[in-house]
Amino acid sequence: MDQHYDILLRGGRVVDPATGRDGLADIAVTGSKIAAIEAGIPPATATEVIDVTGKLVIAGMIDTHAHVYQHVTGRFGLQPDLVGVRSGVTTVVDQGGPSCMTLGGFRHFIAEPAATRVLCFISAYLVGGLEGHLYPELYGPGQLDVRATAKVARENADLVRGIKAHAEIGGASRWGLEVIKLGKEISRRAGIPLYIHLGQLWPVKDGATVDADEVVRALIPLMEPGDVLAHPFTRHPGGFISEETGEVHPVVWAALERGVTVDVGHGSHFSFSMARKVIEAGLRPTTLGADMHGYNVRVPGVGDAAERAENPFAGVAPFNLTHAMTELLTLGVTLPEIVAMVTSHPAKMLKLEDSIGSLQVGREADISVLELRHGRFELRDNSGEVVVASELIAPAFALRAGALHDADSPLVPPAMELAA
């Protein structure tokens, strides 16, 4: 009996770092599974043929830093499918939205109804991600329950893939690194990685003096193989770049050598200047999370002078996962490296490399199709620096378990194309 497929993606450039594939090929899908990957699959064998000539076809993208606990984390949480499948992304990892007290709601109201695969790094803090930028006192060591959080993480291992905490100078001025030590204990008990935010988040406590470099030096010995350092390109103090030397901290290099990984966690604080320093030093992030949340989505009436004075995270220049990929491409990171950051590498971070992050026959048909546009495109960071890119990566559509989703999310930033 002749083979028949439901969907045929025909003529695209298939890039799959996990298998080393990079070249023209067709991908056939039957039901929810990939049925064939090869050149020259006859169009007559498929019910629906989609011409992807000139496009990039990669494993379903994984956004390792999302905020999608909508309606619970205040203005932080975005609708998961707008960040996910409708942006060409098949898996999103919420970073610190749910806590041990609110994970049930996250599962029932967010993860289960979403067309996107939704996972999380559970918050080390009891309150979860309740607009933490505004209320630092909710994030001290007295607001953690090691036993309860580790228990909930273990009992929900299908959903909870890590622990989220913060190491920055505002918190250090109040509690030292006690929160991180407790977060590390949670991760050890649960057998999952600890994801650490670097770069100042809260104001320093009145009258306190904190050495940002010393915070980083004290943090790194607590990190273990598989743990994740986030925000290498932050413009805020207490990040990967030493305030004393202007270079990448030596302790960061030591951490990477023993198996700690790096997530871009783009966010509002992405800096081209810092990114150049880090990349030119030879450091390549392992994974690439967009860190989109309600504060950094431009909406009418948000982002004027009065709003910025009250909340510096409001109304900044929009970005998403493919926009962050474009920035890395412009900074000299190769396309295969960038594809690995949103496919095979995050799959390994999530300990799901046997099921997602690669295009292989028999696996679930999670596939992202991207456009690589050529021209002159304006990129702008939140410090105001403007960079002109000659190539721009944009989402076209995604297949999630074989179901087609157009990349029609209003959160996908428009291409700012400049005249030649």
VOPAGU-2260 file (C-alpha; in pm, 1 decimal, decimal comma):
REM VOPAGU-2260
SITE   aa  ch    i         X         Y         Z
SITE  MET   A    0       0,0       0,0       0,0
SITE  ASP   A    1     134,2     338,6     -96,9
SITE  GLN   A    2     234,1     573,6     184,7
SITE  HIS   A    3       2,1     871,2     235,8
SITE  TYR   A    4      70,8    1176,2     453,9
SITE  ASP   A    5    -148,1    1446,3     603,7
SITE  ILE   A    6      93,8    1739,1     558,5
SITE  LEU   A    7     402,4    1778,0     344,4
SITE  LEU   A    8     645,6    2064,5     405,7
SITE  ARG   A    9     820,3    2085,5      72,6
SITE  GLY   A   10    1151,2    2239,9     -31,8
SITE  GLY   A   11    1272,2    2410,2     285,8
SITE  ARG   A   12    1618,9    2434,7     437,4
SITE  VAL   A   13    1605,2    2188,2     726,1
SITE  VAL   A   14    1844,5    2281,8    1006,6
SITE  ASP   A   15    1867,9    2035,8    1295,1
SITE  PRO   A   16    2184,7    2067,0    1506,4
SITE  ALA   A   17    2093,8    1758,1    1711,4
SITE  THR   A   18    2135,8    1531,9    1407,2
SITE  GLY   A   19    2377,8    1748,8    1208,3
SITE  ARG   A   20    2129,5    1798,6     925,8
SITE  ASP   A   21    2151,6    2125,7     730,2
SITE  GLY   A   22    2020,0    2117,5     377,1
SITE  LEU   A   23    1716,8    2100,9     151,5
SITE  ALA   A   24    1465,3    1834,3     246,4
SITE  ASP   A   25    1093,6    1766,7     268,0
SITE  ILE   A   26     916,7    1672,6     590,8
SITE  ALA   A   27     601,2    1461,9     588,5
SITE  VAL   A   28     360,3    1448,7     881,6
SITE  THR   A   29      94,4    1189,1     956,9
SITE  GLY   A   30    -137,1    1262,4    1246,3
SITE  SER   A   31      73,1    1405,3    1526,7
SITE  LYS   A   32     401,7    1244,9    1416,4
SITE  ILE   A   33     685,5    1308,8    1173,3
SITE  ALA   A   34     655,7    1032,6     914,1
SITE  ALA   A   35     944,3    1108,4     677,4
SITE  ILE   A   36    1237,4    1347,8     627,9
SITE  GLU   A   37    1399,5    1321,6     287,2
SITE  ALA   A   38    1441,0    1500,0     -43,6
SITE  GLY   A   39    1186,9    1463,3    -320,7
SITE  ILE   A   40     881,4    1328,6    -140,6
SITE  PRO   A   41     608,8    1325,5    -411,0
SITE  PRO   A   42     344,2    1594,8    -350,9
SITE  ALA   A   43      71,9    1351,4    -456,8
SITE  THR   A   44     136,2    1149,7    -139,7
SITE  ALA   A   45       5,3    1426,8      90,3
SITE  THR   A   46    -339,5    1567,6     158,7
SITE  GLU   A   47    -194,2    1917,3     216,0
SITE  VAL   A   48     127,8    2040,1      58,1
SITE  ILE   A   49     289,0    2354,6     197,6
SITE  ASP   A   50     565,3    2508,8     -12,0
SITE  VAL   A   51     839,8    2627,2     225,0
SITE  THR   A   52    1097,8    2699,3     -43,0
SITE  GLY   A   53    1340,9    2963,7      81,0
SITE  LYS   A   54    1233,4    2917,4     441,8
SITE  LEU   A   55    1409,0    2763,3     743,9
SITE  VAL   A   56    1249,7    2450,2     885,5
SITE  ILE   A   57    1365,3    2364,4    1237,6
SITE  ALA   A   58    1247,1    2163,9    1534,5
SITE  GLY   A   59     970,7    2335,6    1728,3
SITE  MET   A   60    1129,7    2631,6    1905,0
SITE  ILE   A   61    1157,0    2629,2    2282,9
SITE  ASP   A   62    1139,7    2963,8    2464,8
SITE  THR   A   63    1323,4    2901,7    2791,0
SITE  HIS   A   64    1215,8    3225,0    2959,6
SITE  ALA   A   65     848,0    3311,6    2935,3
SITE  HIS   A   66     592,2    3473,6    3164,9
SITE  VAL   A   67     253,8    3322,8    3086,4
SITE  TYR   A   68      68,6    3290,4    3417,8
SITE  GLN   A   69    -194,4    3523,8    3279,8
SITE  HIS   A   70    -426,4    3701,9    3529,5
SITE  VAL   A   71    -232,6    3568,3    3830,2
SITE  THR   A   72     109,0    3735,2    3804,7
SITE  GLY   A   73     -39,2    4083,4    3764,8
SITE  ARG   A   74      81,2    4266,9    3457,5
SITE  PHE   A   75     354,2    4007,9    3403,1
SITE  GLY   A   76     157,2    3722,4    3253,9
SITE  LEU   A   77      89,3    3702,1    2880,3
SITE  GLN   A   78    -147,7    3463,0    2703,0
SITE  PRO   A   79      59,8    3147,6    2643,2
SITE  ASP   A   80     -39,6    3083,2    2281,6
SITE  LEU   A   81      42,7    3442,9    2183,6
SITE  VAL   A   82     396,2    3381,3    2312,1
SITE  GLY   A   83     388,5    3021,4    2189,4
SITE  VAL   A   84     240,9    2864,8    1877,1
SITE  ARG   A   85     104,2    3191,6    1737,3
SITE  SER   A   86     462,4    3323,7    1749,9
SITE  GLY   A   87     604,6    3010,2    1586,9
SITE  VAL   A   88     714,7    2865,6    1924,0
SITE  THR   A   89     591,5    2519,2    2023,9
SITE  THR   A   90     718,4    2504,2    2384,9
SITE  VAL   A   91     735,5    2783,2    2643,5
SITE  VAL   A   92     891,9    2762,2    2988,4
SITE  ASP   A   93     739,2    3000,1    3241,0
SITE  GLN   A   94    1016,1    3131,1    3464,9
SITE  GLY   A   95     896,3    3168,7    3821,8
SITE  GLY   A   96     528,5    3247,2    3769,3
SITE  PRO   A   97     373,8    2961,6    3968,0
SITE  SER   A   98     477,6    2869,8    4321,7
SITE  CYS   A   99     413,3    2563,7    4532,3
SITE  MET   A  100      83,8    2729,4    4634,3
SITE  THR   A  101     -35,3    2822,6    4286,0
SITE  LEU   A  102      95,5    2544,5    4061,5
SITE  GLY   A  103    -243,0    2372,8    4051,9
SITE  GLY   A  104    -397,7    2680,6    3896,1
SITE  PHE   A  105    -110,9    2706,9    3650,1
SITE  ARG   A  106    -166,8    2349,2    3537,7
SITE  HIS   A  107    -546,5    2372,9    3513,8
SITE  PHE   A  108    -593,3    2722,6    3371,6
SITE  ILE   A  109    -272,2    2776,6    3171,5
SITE  ALA   A  110     -84,6    2460,8    3071,7
SITE  GLU   A  111    -373,3    2226,1    2999,6
SITE  PRO   A  112    -588,4    2458,5    2782,9
SITE  ALA   A  113    -294,6    2591,6    2577,7
SITE  ALA   A  114    -221,1    2465,0    2228,1
SITE  THR   A  115     143,9    2536,4    2313,8
SITE  ARG   A  116     339,2    2293,0    2531,3
SITE  VAL   A  117     371,7    2487,7    2857,9
SITE  LEU   A  118     629,2    2394,0    3122,4
SITE  CYS   A  119     772,5    2590,8    3412,3
SITE  PHE   A  120    1060,3    2655,4    3645,4
SITE  ILE   A  121     864,2    2691,3    3967,1
SITE  SER   A  122     934,3    2993,7    4184,7
SITE  ALA   A  123    1146,4    2938,0    4492,7
SITE  TYR   A  124     923,1    3197,4    4663,0
SITE  LEU   A  125     578,3    3122,8    4802,6
SITE  VAL   A  126     422,7    3417,3    4617,9
SITE  GLY   A  127     557,7    3315,6    4277,8
SITE  GLY   A  128     592,6    3590,0    4019,5
SITE  LEU   A  129     358,8    3849,6    4168,4
SITE  GLU   A  130     502,9    4159,2    4000,0
SITE  GLY   A  131     826,1    4103,6    4186,1
SITE  HIS   A  132     985,4    4414,8    4039,2
SITE  LEU   A  133     761,6    4622,1    4264,4
SITE  TYR   A  134     758,0    4430,5    4595,4
SITE  PRO   A  135    1104,8    4311,5    4700,6
SITE  GLU   A  136    1000,2    4232,9    5057,9
SITE  LEU   A  137     792,7    3942,3    4924,4
SITE  TYR   A  138    1112,3    3773,9    4803,0
SITE  GLY   A  139    1322,8    3733,8    5116,6
SITE  PRO   A  140    1432,5    3407,5    5283,7
SITE  GLY   A  141    1130,4    3415,2    5514,8
SITE  GLN   A  142     908,4    3379,2    5209,3
SITE  LEU   A  143    1036,9    3035,0    5106,6
SITE  ASP   A  144     928,8    2687,1    5213,3
SITE  VAL   A  145    1198,5    2443,4    5104,7
SITE  ARG   A  146    1011,8    2127,4    5196,0
SITE  ALA   A  147     678,8    2225,1    5038,9
SITE  THR   A  148     831,4    2358,2    4715,9
SITE  ALA   A  149    1052,6    2052,5    4664,1
SITE  LYS   A  150     753,8    1825,3    4731,0
SITE  VAL   A  151     530,1    2001,7    4479,8
SITE  ALA   A  152     810,1    2000,5    4221,7
SITE  ARG   A  153     863,8    1625,2    4260,8
SITE  GLU   A  154     491,4    1550,7    4245,6
SITE  ASN   A  155     453,1    1756,7    3927,2
SITE  ALA   A  156     768,9    1653,4    3746,1
SITE  ASP   A  157     589,6    1645,1    3410,8
SITE  LEU   A  158     536,2    2021,1    3438,5
SITE  VAL   A  159     809,1    2150,2    3672,5
SITE  ARG   A  160    1154,4    2131,7    3514,2
SITE  GLY   A  161    1352,0    2362,9    3745,3
SITE  ILE   A  162    1357,1    2624,6    4023,6
SITE  LYS   A  163    1372,9    3002,8    3967,7
SITE  ALA   A  164    1545,9    3250,0    4204,0
SITE  HIS   A  165    1729,4    3583,9    4189,8
SITE  ALA   A  166    2084,4    3683,2    4280,8
SITE  GLU   A  167    2116,2    4060,4    4257,2
SITE  ILE   A  168    2237,1    4352,2    4459,3
SITE  GLY   A  169    1897,7    4479,2    4581,5
SITE  GLY   A  170    1821,0    4144,7    4740,1
SITE  ALA   A  171    2178,1    4101,7    4863,6
SITE  SER   A  172    2152,0    4435,7    5046,1
SITE  ARG   A  173    1859,6    4292,1    5242,9
SITE  TRP   A  174    1935,4    3921,3    5290,0
SITE  GLY   A  175    2277,5    3839,8    5148,9
SITE  LEU   A  176    2258,3    3520,0    4944,0
SITE  GLU   A  177    2042,1    3326,4    5189,7
SITE  VAL   A  178    1760,2    3305,2    4933,9
SITE  ILE   A  179    1993,8    3143,5    4680,4
SITE  LYS   A  180    2114,4    2888,3    4933,9
SITE  LEU   A  181    1753,7    2793,4    5008,4
SITE  GLY   A  182    1671,7    2781,8    4636,7
SITE  LYS   A  183    1968,5    2551,3    4580,9
SITE  GLU   A  184    1843,3    2322,3    4855,9
SITE  ILE   A  185    1502,8    2305,6    4685,5
SITE  SER   A  186    1665,2    2214,4    4353,9
SITE  ARG   A  187    1878,9    1943,9    4516,9
SITE  ARG   A  188    1581,6    1787,2    4691,5
SITE  ALA   A  189    1372,1    1796,2    4374,3
SITE  GLY   A  190    1657,5    1681,0    4148,0
SITE  ILE   A  191    1611,5    1967,3    3903,3
SITE  PRO   A  192    1825,7    2268,3    3800,8
SITE  LEU   A  193    1834,8    2610,4    3963,6
SITE  TYR   A  194    1784,7    2906,7    3729,5
SITE  ILE   A  195    1940,2    3229,9    3859,7
SITE  HIS   A  196    1855,0    3583,5    3750,1
SITE  LEU   A  197    2163,7    3808,9    3740,4
SITE  GLY   A  198    2156,0    4187,8    3716,0
SITE  GLN   A  199    2000,9    4439,1    3954,9
SITE  LEU   A  200    1625,4    4400,7    3993,9
SITE  TRP   A  201    1538,5    4589,5    4314,9
SITE  PRO   A  202    1670,4    4916,0    4462,3
SITE  VAL   A  203    1944,2    4874,9    4721,5
SITE  LYS   A  204    1811,4    4902,1    5076,8
SITE  ASP   A  205    1851,4    5249,8    5224,1
SITE  GLY   A  206    2201,8    5307,1    5358,3
SITE  ALA   A  207    2338,8    4976,2    5232,5
SITE  THR   A  208    2653,4    4941,2    5024,7
SITE  VAL   A  209    2682,1    4632,5    4807,3
SITE  ASP   A  210    2977,2    4522,7    4595,1
SITE  ALA   A  211    2811,7    4389,8    4278,2
SITE  ASP   A  212    3119,1    4187,7    4183,6
SITE  GLU   A  213    3129,5    4024,8    4524,8
SITE  VAL   A  214    2766,6    3912,1    4485,7
SITE  VAL   A  215    2864,2    3727,5    4167,2
SITE  ARG   A  216    3179,4    3583,6    4326,3
SITE  ALA   A  217    2978,8    3453,4    4623,2
SITE  LEU   A  218    2703,5    3312,0    4403,0
SITE  ILE   A  219    2904,7    3102,9    4159,2
SITE  PRO   A  220    3037,3    2840,3    4408,2
SITE  LEU   A  221    2675,3    2758,3    4494,9
SITE  MET   A  222    2596,9    2663,7    4133,4
SITE  GLU   A  223    2618,2    2302,4    4019,1
SITE  PRO   A  224    2635,4    2131,4    3678,0
SITE  GLY   A  225    2305,7    2179,9    3495,4
SITE  ASP   A  226    2217,8    2499,1    3683,1
SITE  VAL   A  227    2152,2    2807,5    3470,7
SITE  LEU   A  228    2285,7    3163,2    3487,6
SITE  ALA   A  229    2053,2    3408,3    3312,2
SITE  HIS   A  230    2086,6    3749,5    3147,5
SITE  PRO   A  231    2446,8    3756,3    3020,0
SITE  PHE   A  232    2369,2    4072,7    2821,4
SITE  THR   A  233    2204,7    4274,4    3098,5
SITE  ARG   A  234    2287,5    4642,8    3122,8
SITE  HIS   A  235    2225,5    4638,9    3499,6
SITE  PRO   A  236    2506,5    4601,6    3757,4
SITE  GLY   A  237    2575,7    4261,3    3904,5
SITE  GLY   A  238    2578,2    4075,9    3573,8
SITE  PHE   A  239    2833,8    3877,0    3377,2
SITE  ILE   A  240    3057,7    4179,8    3322,4
SITE  SER   A  241    3270,8    4283,5    3619,6
SITE  GLU   A  242    3219,1    4638,5    3741,8
SITE  GLU   A  243    3588,0    4643,9    3835,6
SITE  THR   A  244    3748,3    4522,3    3511,7
SITE  GLY   A  245    3484,1    4560,9    3240,8
SITE  GLU   A  246    3547,5    4197,7    3141,2
SITE  VAL   A  247    3358,5    3872,3    3194,1
SITE  HIS   A  248    3403,3    3756,8    3554,8
SITE  PRO   A  249    3669,4    3483,3    3586,1
SITE  VAL   A  250    3432,2    3294,9    3817,2
SITE  VAL   A  251    3176,4    3279,3    3536,6
SITE  TRP   A  252    3427,0    3101,9    3312,6
SITE  ALA   A  253    3500,7    2859,1    3597,5
SITE  ALA   A  254    3128,8    2786,1    3636,1
SITE  LEU   A  255    3088,2    2713,7    3266,0
SITE  GLU   A  256    3383,4    2475,0    3276,5
SITE  ARG   A  257    3210,5    2263,3    3539,3
SITE  GLY   A  258    2877,8    2244,4    3354,7
SITE  VAL   A  259    2675,4    2551,8    3450,3
SITE  THR   A  260    2487,4    2681,5    3144,4
SITE  VAL   A  261    2382,9    3028,6    3027,0
SITE  ASP   A  262    2037,2    3145,1    2916,3
SITE  VAL   A  263    2006,3    3475,1    2730,2
SITE  GLY   A  264    1680,9    3574,8    2903,2
SITE  HIS   A  265    1659,9    3873,8    2666,8
SITE  GLY   A  266    1412,1    4092,0    2855,7
SITE  SER   A  267    1391,2    4468,1    2878,7
SITE  HIS   A  268    1750,8    4496,3    2997,8
SITE  PHE   A  269    1921,5    4356,1    2684,8
SITE  SER   A  270    2221,1    4571,3    2589,4
SITE  PHE   A  271    2405,3    4556,5    2257,8
SITE  SER   A  272    2712,8    4696,6    2431,0
SITE  MET   A  273    2716,7    4421,8    2693,7
SITE  ALA   A  274    2634,7    4156,1    2436,0
SITE  ARG   A  275    2935,6    4256,3    2225,0
SITE  LYS   A  276    3166,8    4231,1    2525,0
SITE  VAL   A  277    3040,3    3888,5    2621,7
SITE  ILE   A  278    3033,8    3744,1    2268,9
SITE  GLU   A  279    3370,6    3891,6    2171,4
SITE  ALA   A  280    3517,9    3735,1    2485,5
SITE  GLY   A  281    3415,7    3399,0    2340,3
SITE  LEU   A  282    3117,6    3320,0    2561,9
SITE  ARG   A  283    2826,0    3163,8    2376,6
SITE  PRO   A  284    2491,3    3131,9    2557,3
SITE  THR   A  285    2356,3    2779,7    2578,5
SITE  THR   A  286    1988,3    2867,9    2544,2
SITE  LEU   A  287    1784,1    3165,8    2429,9
SITE  GLY   A  288    1476,3    3279,6    2619,8
SITE  ALA   A  289    1286,0    3592,7    2514,7
SITE  ASP   A  290    1170,8    3702,3    2865,3
SITE  MET   A  291     858,3    3869,5    2730,9
SITE  HIS   A  292     609,1    3992,3    2987,1
SITE  GLY   A  293     334,7    4250,3    3020,4
SITE  TYR   A  294     574,8    4528,8    3111,4
SITE  ASN   A  295     768,8    4500,2    2787,3
SITE  VAL   A  296     480,7    4475,8    2543,5
SITE  ARG   A  297     392,1    4806,4    2383,6
SITE  VAL   A  298      23,8    4890,6    2408,8
SITE  PRO   A  299    -156,9    5219,0    2334,4
SITE  GLY   A  300    -110,9    5470,8    2612,1
SITE  VAL   A  301     175,4    5283,2    2778,0
SITE  GLY   A  302     530,6    5402,2    2773,5
SITE  ASP   A  303     491,0    5778,3    2799,0
SITE  ALA   A  304     711,9    5984,1    3030,4
SITE  ALA   A  305     478,7    5960,5    3330,5
SITE  GLU   A  306     445,0    5584,4    3303,1
SITE  ARG   A  307     820,1    5539,0    3264,5
SITE  ALA   A  308     884,7    5751,0    3572,3
SITE  GLU   A  309     659,5    5518,3    3774,6
SITE  ASN   A  310     770,9    5194,9    3609,1
SITE  PRO   A  311    1090,9    5182,9    3401,1
SITE  PHE   A  312     991,3    4845,6    3256,0
SITE  ALA   A  313     678,9    4976,4    3079,5
SITE  GLY   A  314     633,8    5027,8    2707,7
SITE  VAL   A  315     986,6    4945,4    2592,4
SITE  ALA   A  316    1079,8    4856,9    2235,7
SITE  PRO   A  317     907,4    4527,6    2150,1
SITE  PHE   A  318    1092,2    4202,4    2095,5
SITE  ASN   A  319    1023,4    3830,9    2086,2
SITE  LEU   A  320    1219,4    3507,6    2041,6
SITE  THR   A  321    1288,9    3547,4    1668,8
SITE  HIS   A  322    1380,6    3913,9    1723,9
SITE  ALA   A  323    1637,3    3801,7    1983,3
SITE  MET   A  324    1765,5    3542,7    1734,0
SITE  THR   A  325    1808,1    3822,7    1479,4
SITE  GLU   A  326    2012,2    4025,2    1728,9
SITE  LEU   A  327    2248,0    3734,2    1790,0
SITE  LEU   A  328    2283,5    3679,3    1415,2
SITE  THR   A  329    2372,0    4046,6    1374,7
SITE  LEU   A  330    2628,8    4015,0    1654,2
SITE  GLY   A  331    2811,0    3740,9    1464,9
SITE  VAL   A  332    2666,6    3422,6    1613,2
SITE  THR   A  333    2610,1    3168,1    1336,1
SITE  LEU   A  334    2264,9    3049,9    1234,3
SITE  PRO   A  335    2325,7    2684,0    1333,9
SITE  GLU   A  336    2446,0    2799,7    1678,0
SITE  ILE   A  337    2131,7    3010,3    1721,1
SITE  VAL   A  338    1903,9    2728,0    1607,6
SITE  ALA   A  339    2065,5    2500,0    1867,3
SITE  MET   A  340    1991,9    2762,0    2136,1
SITE  VAL   A  341    1616,1    2734,0    2067,9
SITE  THR   A  342    1594,8    2359,9    1992,4
SITE  SER   A  343    1846,2    2094,6    2101,9
SITE  HIS   A  344    2011,5    2285,0    2386,4
SITE  PRO   A  345    1691,5    2379,9    2572,8
SITE  ALA   A  346    1558,8    2026,7    2520,6
SITE  LYS   A  347    1866,4    1901,5    2706,4
SITE  MET   A  348    1821,8    2166,6    2978,3
SITE  LEU   A  349    1466,4    2039,6    3030,0
SITE  LYS   A  350    1585,3    1675,1    3020,2
SITE  LEU   A  351    1349,1    1618,5    2727,9
SITE  GLU   A  352    1607,7    1569,1    2453,5
SITE  ASP   A  353    1462,3    1225,8    2375,8
SITE  SER   A  354    1128,6    1376,8    2274,1
SITE  ILE   A  355    1167,3    1741,2    2164,3
SITE  GLY   A  356    1431,4    1970,9    2017,2
SITE  SER   A  357    1511,0    1763,3    1709,2
SITE  LEU   A  358    1346,0    1663,2    1379,9
SITE  GLN   A  359    1336,1    1284,2    1369,4
SITE  VAL   A  360    1100,2    1031,8    1216,0
SITE  GLY   A  361     859,3     897,2    1476,0
SITE  ARG   A  362     879,0    1200,8    1701,4
SITE  GLU   A  363     591,0    1436,3    1765,8
SITE  ALA   A  364     554,8    1682,9    1478,9
SITE  ASP   A  365     667,4    1997,9    1660,5
SITE  ILE   A  366     811,9    2208,6    1379,4
SITE  SER   A  367     884,7    2581,2    1342,1
SITE  VAL   A  368     903,5    2739,0     997,5
SITE  LEU   A  369    1091,5    3069,0     978,7
SITE  GLU   A  370    1159,3    3333,2     718,4
SITE  LEU   A  371    1511,0    3469,6     675,3
SITE  ARG   A  372    1456,9    3811,7     522,6
SITE  HIS   A  373    1730,3    4020,3     361,4
SITE  GLY   A  374    1742,1    4399,3     366,4
SITE  ARG   A  375    1814,2    4672,3     619,8
SITE  PHE   A  376    1632,3    4632,9     950,0
SITE  GLU   A  377    1644,7    4855,6    1257,7
SITE  LEU   A  378    1715,6    4689,1    1591,9
SITE  ARG   A  379    1702,6    4894,8    1910,4
SITE  ASP   A  380    1787,5    4804,9    2270,1
SITE  ASN   A  381    1637,3    4968,6    2578,3
SITE  SER   A  382    1936,4    5197,3    2626,1
SITE  GLY   A  383    1851,5    5355,5    2290,2
SITE  GLU   A  384    2132,5    5207,3    2081,9
SITE  VAL   A  385    2027,0    5138,5    1722,8
SITE  VAL   A  386    2185,9    4864,8    1510,5
SITE  VAL   A  387    2109,1    4797,0    1145,6
SITE  ALA   A  388    2076,9    4428,7    1056,6
SITE  SER   A  389    2113,3    4289,7     705,1
SITE  GLU   A  390    1909,5    3978,7     787,4
SITE  LEU   A  391    1596,8    3932,3     995,6
SITE  ILE   A  392    1447,9    3609,1    1129,3
SITE  ALA   A  393    1067,2    3605,5    1146,2
SITE  PRO   A  394     818,3    3327,5    1226,8
SITE  ALA   A  395     596,1    3198,1     945,7
SITE  PHE   A  396     401,3    2918,7    1116,0
SITE  ALA   A  397     439,7    2621,5    1346,7
SITE  LEU   A  398     315,9    2267,0    1370,1
SITE  ARG   A  399     244,0    2155,6    1725,4
SITE  ALA   A  400     178,2    1781,9    1741,4
SITE  GLY   A  401      86,5    1801,2    1373,6
SITE  ALA   A  402    -163,9    2087,4    1410,6
SITE  LEU   A  403     -93,4    2397,7    1201,2
SITE  HIS   A  404     -75,1    2739,5    1368,7
SITE  ASP   A  405      -7,9    3059,1    1173,5
SITE  ALA   A  406     236,1    3306,0    1330,9
SITE  ASP   A  407     -29,9    3574,3    1365,7
SITE  SER   A  408      38,7    3685,7    1723,2
SITE  PRO   A  409      16,1    4062,6    1776,3
SITE  LEU   A  410     321,7    4022,3    2001,1
SITE  VAL   A  411     546,7    3949,1    1700,8
SITE  PRO   A  412     725,9    4283,2    1648,0
SITE  PRO   A  413     694,1    4437,3    1302,3
SITE  ALA   A  414    1005,4    4437,8    1085,6
SITE  MET   A  415    1148,6    4789,9    1096,2
SITE  GLU   A  416    1282,3    4789,9     741,0
SITE  LEU   A  417    1488,3    5091,3     637,3
SITE  ALA   A  418    1517,1    5237,3     291,1
SITE  ALA   A  419    1814,2    5111,4      93,4
